């Protein structure tokens, strides 16, 4: 079917929907494993509401949900500081990004993204193509950057406010018609996206200038005519910066798209597919509502979960199957695992090293897990035989070159949209930092356990595994030995290392899925998210870089404290009426309770005050 007159294309700002859903709704986790799904729930509700609300002339014949792709765009090449001010996505939102793509497809809707471009560019290109074909376009978004497209058959719709945005509404916001929005934005800049614009010129002033001079080029050409000295100098001195800003705010309308409007035809969702997805997310209310709309029965959704440590019994112990533990000894398999990580949105990470001193040890291997029971070990530093006279030994065959492995892993380990989960992840953070890898963002099962249970018990992995999973991990001593005959991990054979190393990552992932929902149940989410977790990179950097000490200042502080202590001791002697050893509990007790007769003194078995 050729797209044209009589057809109506809806372009849905998927990335914008995700963030609006996240910030509009309280946190929600999947009960079975604690996976954050609040934004996914809101996203699904928004999709269904749009489909339900658009009736009659507003009903779409074609619809596509557009997402931002990962990585940098062409705008970063134009201006490297572009969007540098934006904070990273919230930790609990990161694993929900791929799920919203799954949700879109489950609802039977097309979704699209393209590397090197923003969702806005894709929508701009498709809007222009649809308009030129004679069709009508509705951009479902509240993003002001898209307002430059409004007019001539293109309108915007803010679904949250149920508000339609046409040329009149654009002019109310920017003070100019849609075809001059780019000019105003070029002058005013954008602090959110770090678009510089002209210093000191806001939207109102920019609109006045554009309305007076007609367009941006005319304004810059005639800047010397402006009467206000400061404004005139600003435009003349920042002309190049303003033109760069125009390149940044102008949406691409001529992208090469590997898709066809036929791909976007609206179809009713397949009840089995959409309800299966909603059941997997454990959205009971939504599942029942949509099933009713589709005229089918809603599936039963189990609510079983582990609520707290008291409910974790021996009957719930795990049986770890190592069949899906994998040795990664070639680049193709490593790239396959990187793809898995991007699809999942999180990965448990562990490092194997030649010792425990993270400032001097060497990296021997890297362990990863993205699914319970599925893990891999990537050997990079196993050696043959004894060290030579210079302290080195030749590397074993059957492992990936260290530099090559890190080159492949570095992007995903540094990707702000992928959560890296570790047990005492500060150690791994410091190890990777020595190899020029900034491991972030991170979650730590040791700190999760500490936040939930504090001083109740040990928080080491072996203990946590036995207590919460009823599984005794492989002991490191079975590989390294003990005492004088102990070896370092690089001397362990690769085959022997695989199950031990992969198990570490697997157990870490299992503990994370168990502990993460407990944060909310134990009311310690704020403690973990605002104190414990943010301190991981801070402490890692402090330990790696050291702390600068001013000897003279410390000496002065020491003298001041000594003088203060002497003064306090003199005051104590004056109150007691005699001198005595303030540091002696026995003498202090006699003064307080025998001489001064203060209440509360109790003597122990030895006759001294406790």
Secondary structure as GFF3:
##gff-version 3
##sequence-region A 1 610
A	DSSP	beta_strand	8	13	.	.	.	ID=ss1
A	DSSP	alpha_helix	14	24	.	.	.	ID=ss2
A	DSSP	alpha_helix	38	53	.	.	.	ID=ss3
A	DSSP	three_ten_helix	56	58	.	.	.	ID=ss4
A	DSSP	beta_strand	62	66	.	.	.	ID=ss5
A	DSSP	alpha_helix	74	78	.	.	.	ID=ss6
A	DSSP	alpha_helix	91	94	.	.	.	ID=ss7
A	DSSP	alpha_helix	97	106	.	.	.	ID=ss8
A	DSSP	beta_strand	110	112	.	.	.	ID=ss9
A	DSSP	alpha_helix	119	132	.	.	.	ID=ss10
A	DSSP	beta_strand	136	140	.	.	.	ID=ss11
A	DSSP	three_ten_helix	144	149	.	.	.	ID=ss12
A	DSSP	beta_strand	154	158	.	.	.	ID=ss13
A	DSSP	beta_strand	163	165	.	.	.	ID=ss14
A	DSSP	alpha_helix	167	174	.	.	.	ID=ss15
A	DSSP	three_ten_helix	178	180	.	.	.	ID=ss16
A	DSSP	alpha_helix	181	188	.	.	.	ID=ss17
A	DSSP	alpha_helix	203	213	.	.	.	ID=ss18
A	DSSP	alpha_helix	216	221	.	.	.	ID=ss19
A	DSSP	three_ten_helix	223	225	.	.	.	ID=ss20
A	DSSP	alpha_helix	229	237	.	.	.	ID=ss21
A	DSSP	alpha_helix	239	249	.	.	.	ID=ss22
A	DSSP	three_ten_helix	261	264	.	.	.	ID=ss23
A	DSSP	alpha_helix	271	281	.	.	.	ID=ss24
A	DSSP	alpha_helix	284	294	.	.	.	ID=ss25
A	DSSP	three_ten_helix	309	311	.	.	.	ID=ss26
A	DSSP	three_ten_helix	314	316	.	.	.	ID=ss27
A	DSSP	three_ten_helix	322	324	.	.	.	ID=ss28
A	DSSP	beta_strand	325	327	.	.	.	ID=ss29
A	DSSP	alpha_helix	331	344	.	.	.	ID=ss30
A	DSSP	beta_strand	346	353	.	.	.	ID=ss31
A	DSSP	beta_strand	363	371	.	.	.	ID=ss32
A	DSSP	beta_strand	374	379	.	.	.	ID=ss33
A	DSSP	alpha_helix	402	414	.	.	.	ID=ss34
A	DSSP	beta_strand	419	422	.	.	.	ID=ss35
A	DSSP	alpha_helix	425	433	.	.	.	ID=ss36
A	DSSP	beta_strand	442	444	.	.	.	ID=ss37
A	DSSP	alpha_helix	445	453	.	.	.	ID=ss38
A	DSSP	three_ten_helix	454	456	.	.	.	ID=ss39
A	DSSP	alpha_helix	461	464	.	.	.	ID=ss40
A	DSSP	pi_helix	465	469	.	.	.	ID=ss41
A	DSSP	alpha_helix	477	480	.	.	.	ID=ss42
A	DSSP	three_ten_helix	483	485	.	.	.	ID=ss43
A	DSSP	three_ten_helix	489	491	.	.	.	ID=ss44
A	DSSP	alpha_helix	494	521	.	.	.	ID=ss45
A	DSSP	alpha_helix	525	527	.	.	.	ID=ss46
A	DSSP	pi_helix	528	532	.	.	.	ID=ss47
A	DSSP	alpha_helix	535	545	.	.	.	ID=ss48
A	DSSP	alpha_helix	551	576	.	.	.	ID=ss49
A	DSSP	alpha_helix	585	589	.	.	.	ID=ss50
A	DSSP	pi_helix	590	595	.	.	.	ID=ss51
###
